[in-house]
Amino acid sequence: MATIPGDIKITWSSDLMVGDFTTDVGDLTNENGLETAVIVSLFTNRRAKDDDILPDPTSLDKQGWWGDQASPDVANDQIGSRIWVYMDRAKTTQETLIQVKQAAEEALQWLIEDKVAVKVEVETERAGSPGNDRLHMLVKIYKSREELVTYEYDFNWASQFE
């Protein structure tokens, strides 16, 4: 039975804080699941809102993907998340955990709107020792009432390295 190739798989490395294509015997690896879509949704920088405080207050760069602006017929359909707004400037506080959780849920809302999932939940927490801690994120995607898919990601706080 032949398998139907899915999307090119992106694998997230929490150690390197990057996602990258993977290969298998010289071929790009494919996946039929949701993880690549989740990685793109969470780790691509969505354009900041007008009232967001940018990580670099001297910059006017709200980032985002140019294609979001080129599609006026789907005005609210944006790729990526605003996690970068919080992770690139914030300290490890409960407020930041809440902001990152909300930004992740906003980024994954399309799964519900496009009827890929019936519900999406995101949990965030601090993990690791103080001064060397990271943000741990658990993403729960309910494809139906009975079918749950989970993904876990870790982020280093940019403010650790200043």
Stockholm file with secondary structure:
# STOCKHOLM 1.0

chainA/1-162         MATIPGDIKITWSSDLMVGDFTTDVGDLTNENGLETAVIVSLFTNRRAKDDDILPDPTSLDKQGWWGDQASPDVANDQIGSRIWVYMDRAKTTQETLIQVKQAAEEALQWLIEDKVAVKVEVETERAGSPGNDRLHMLVKIYKSREELVTYEYDFNWASQFE
#=GR chainA/1-162 SS CCCCCCEECEEEETTTTEEEECEETTEECEESSSHHHHHHHHHSBCCCCTTCCCSSTTCCCCCCCHHHHTCGGGTTCCCSBSHHHHHTTCCSCHHHHHHHHHHHHHHHHHHHHTTSCSEEEEEEEEESSTTSCEEEEEEEEESSSSCEEEEEEEEECGGGGC
#=GC SS_cons         CCCCCCEECEEEETTTTEEEECEETTEECEESSSHHHHHHHHHSBCCCCTTCCCSSTTCCCCCCCHHHHTCGGGTTCCCSBSHHHHHTTCCSCHHHHHHHHHHHHHHHHHHHHTTSCSEEEEEEEEESSTTSCEEEEEEEEESSSSCEEEEEEEEECGGGGC
//
